[in-house]
């Protein structure tokens, strides 16, 4: 997949994410010490930066993104509510798309 397609796919998922409401019942919730609002904000911030920088991400945000992916892998199985599960699954797909694009650069 060429870079422009990766960015376009990520931008589509990003727009879906923006159009979704944060699951209110997950505000203030932590799983294994991982705050769900912070996880959302950190992951989204990395994806947004990558999209707006034309597929580039600085080393610090790359590290943050990898941590977010690991955290998403840990918390998603613990989310019982279907809407919350969908919300974080989409965020996970977005993070993986960005991460894989960085790996192929």
Secondary structure, 3 states (H helix, E strand, C coil): CCHHHHHHHHHHHHHHHHHCCCCHHHCCCEECCEEHHHHHHHHHHHHHHHHHCCCCCCHHHHHHHHHHHHHHHHHHHHCCCHHHHHHHHHHHHHHHHHHHHHHCC
